[in-house]
Amino acid sequence: RLFNSTRVPKLNKDELVSDEKARHLLVLRNGNFYVFNVLEKDGSIVKASEIKAHLNYILSDNTPTPEFPLGYLTSEDRNTWAIVRQKLLDNGNQEALHKVDSAVFCLCLDDFPVKDRVHLSHNMLHGSASNRWYDKSFSIIMTKDGTAAINFEHSWGDGVAVLRFQNEVFKDSTERPAVSPQSTPATVDSSNAVQKLTFNLDDPLKAAVTDAKKKFDALVSSLTIATMEFKRGGKEFLKTQKLSPDAISQLSFQMAFLRQYGQTT
């Protein structure tokens, strides 16, 4: 369920929905939704030069962020989102939502560079919900300076599968890159290949997005992140001491919680 999957909100119990026949990628940029095929009918991957051409086409689109970005709805209370999603469907958005749900995965393109580690952590952990769809099984987030990370919806499975995928992609793309910034994009008609999704929103749906944004902004404003770099040892040293790096990490979380709140639960 790593690919072509989405957590669909339902009252009291969500549903994991997959469509293995779908061949398109979902791209979010400035809160706008785009899709184009990245798999051929036989399951092989579309040429990298064609994918690059389509991404360049999306990057050239100067459409501003929508006044009511739908991504905020995926950060809502699940029962609230379930009710609003049904209203979206009833308002004629079935095809667009199916494109979002069935995409191989989601690529979020953020039009700004990373400032520092704190900014990096905030952006990859939650970012702006206007340019996210948190229900997708996983999203690759890439900033303007090429910094990338994966944000994934955790209910469908463990992080091991995502980590394995990320490691394989990193290894393959660095050792055998299919394209580079200097590569020439394929000569293809991206205006025909790339579909920009549109959504029909009535006043109640617009109000739901506005309300979701207020809740999201309040939640994000309550989150503080600080970073430090510890250079006096790491996982290799811990292994020489026959200690589990993961166990030490978990203990450090508990110690920090104890010092902060005076209790362990």
Protein Blocks (a to p, Z undefined) as FASTA:
>chain_A
ZZopacdddehiacddddfkbcbdcddeehiacdddfbdfkopacdfklmmmmmmmmmmp
ccdcdfbdfklmmmmcfklmmmmmmmmmmnopmmmmmmmmmpmbacdddfbdcfblmlmm
mmmmnmpaklccfkbmbdcdddfkopacddddfklpcfklmmmmmmmmmmmmmmmcfbdf
klccddddfklmpccddddddfklmmmmmmmmmmmmmmmmmpccdddddfkbcfklmmmn
opafklmmmmmmmmmmmmmnopaZZ
